[in-house]
Amino acid sequence: MITCKYCGRKWRNMQSLRMHLRFCPERKKVRNNWVRFTIRDGSRSATLCVISRSPKTIRALEDQHRLLIGGQMDPVFFLGIAEGFRLQGLIETRLEGS
């Protein structure tokens, strides 16, 4: 058994471990691979940092962020969508700035 040095999960062979490392959230944190979304509301701005095992979840957030940047969505709605994903366990978040 081979153990992932980032999250501690055990794998039967090296190929399984390599596949896991592509999406390991703990590895993404160590390597600072957060996907960053800038949020502006008037004079205030912040950055929502997101890590997900699923590229589909990131793409869905990117689509919603395009609506936010285009002015078709309020920042509160975007943060609500991100919070919903977080509560479902699909993403991990961190907020930078204020």
Secondary structure, 3 states (H helix, E strand, C coil): CEECCCCCCEECCHHHHHHHHHHCHHHHHHCCCCEEEEEEECCEEEEEEEEECCHHHHHHHHHHHHHHHCCCCCHHHHHHHHHHHHHHCCEEEEEEEC
